[in-house]
């Protein structure tokens, strides 16, 4: 996975106001899986990519990172 893709996943999670653990629960994967995606050490499966796209669709245009942790 490219650094840009990894950064997009992290940015999506932050815009949604989720921790890695919360995103992992929402996606049905482990916390460590989300961490690997965000650091570029792993790639989402096709099913996980579809789920990420569904989550992206929740975001209203112009929404920025809230940085909640």
N, C-alpha and C positions, 0 to 999 in steps of 0.2 A: 504494500500500500504506500502511496506517495505521502510525503509530509503534508501536502495540501489537503488530501482526503482525510488524514488523521486530524488536522486542524479543523476541518469542517464538522467532523463528528463532535469534537470537543465544543466548538462554538454552538452547535445545535443544542447540546446538553445544557450549556450555560444559558442560552436564550430561553430554553424551557424552564430554567430555574431548578434544575435537577442536579443531585450529586451523582457520582458514578454508580453508586449503589442503587439509587432510585431508577436511573436509566436501565441498569442491568435487570432490575425486577420488571420494569415495563417491557423490556425486550425479551425476557425469558432466558437470559444468559447470566453468567457469573460476573461479579464485580471485576475479577481479573481479566475477563474477556474484554470488557469495555476499556479497561486500562490499556490492554494491548492494542486495541483499535486506535486509541488516542495517542499512543506513542509510536504508531506505525510498525509495531512488532507483529501485528496480526491483521487480518482482513475480515470484514463481515461476510457471512455466507449470502448467497442470493436471497434467501428468505429474510435474513436480517437487514439486508439492503432495502428490501421492499418495506419493511417495518420502519426503517429510518425515514424513508420517503413519506410514509403516512404521518410520522411525527412532524416532519418538516411542514406538511400541509396544515398543521395546527397553528403555525406561526403567522401572525398578522404582518402584512408588509410594514416595514419601518420599525419593527420590533428590534431592540438591541439587547445585548447581554445584561442580565440583572446581577450576575455574580453571586447568587445565593449559594451558601454552603452550610 
